[in-house]
Amino acid sequence: MSIIDEHNEQVYEQVRAILSEHFTNFVFGVMDDSGDLYYDYTNLPIGKMLMREIKEDMNSSSLDFDWEFEDEEDDEGGGSICIWG
């Protein structure tokens, strides 16, 4: 689903600008409170490759740490944010 809508466009532009300033290749995904998934990437081949690598890494047994999540509300109504680069 596209992240570009009136409500999220400014946030999307800020996230993309910050990531592109620090990383040549990136993919990011977010899920809002209603469960809608939004994502973007440098370009399609990079996005597919990074998502495949992320999936393989998360499914491997080499993940040797505990995930900790804090429930924080932001000014725009919240949602979960995951950033990969």
N, C-alpha and C positions, 0 to 999 in steps of 0.2 A: 504494500500500500504506500502511496506517496505521502511524504511528510509535508509537502508544500500545500498548506491551506492557510487561511487568514489567521487562525489562532496560533499556529506554530511556525510560521515563516521566519520571524525574527530570530527565534531560538535556533532553528535549523541553520540559518546563515551564520550565527555566532559559533556554533559547534563546528561546522564545516570550515570556517575561517581559522579557528584555533588548531584543528587537526592538520589542515593543509600547511599551516605555518611550521609545524614540527615534524610532520611525517609526509614522505613522498606518496606512500600507498596506505590507504586506510579504509575501514568499513565501520559503520556504527549503526546501532539499532536501539530503538526505544519502544516502550509499550506504555500506553496511557492507562488511566484508571478503568476505562471500560474494556480494556483488553485489546485494543487496536494496535497492531504492530506497524512501526514505521522504520525505514532504514535507508541508508545512502552509502555510496562508496566512490572511490576515485574514478573508476571506470568498470564496466561489466566484467572483463576477465580478471581484474584484480579483486573485485568484490566476490566473485565465485571462488577464486583461489583462497582468499583469506577466510571466507566462511567454511570452506572445506577443511582448512588447517585448524580452525577454531574447533570444529566438530570433532576432528580426530584427536586433538589435544584434550578436549574435555572428556572424551570417551576412553582415553587411555588410562592405565593404572598409575601413570606417573604423577597424577595430581595428588600430592602428598600434603595437603593442607586443609584446614577447615574453612568453609565459606562463612562469612559473617555479613549480615545485612542489617542496616539500620533503617528504620522507617522514618523518613524525613519528608515533611511537606514543604513544597516551595510556594512562591507567590502566585504561581499560575494554576494551582490546583493539584499538583503532584504528578506522580507517575514514576515508573522505574526507568533508570537510565543505565545502559551498558555501553561502554566505549572500548573499541579494540583498535590498535594501531601497530 
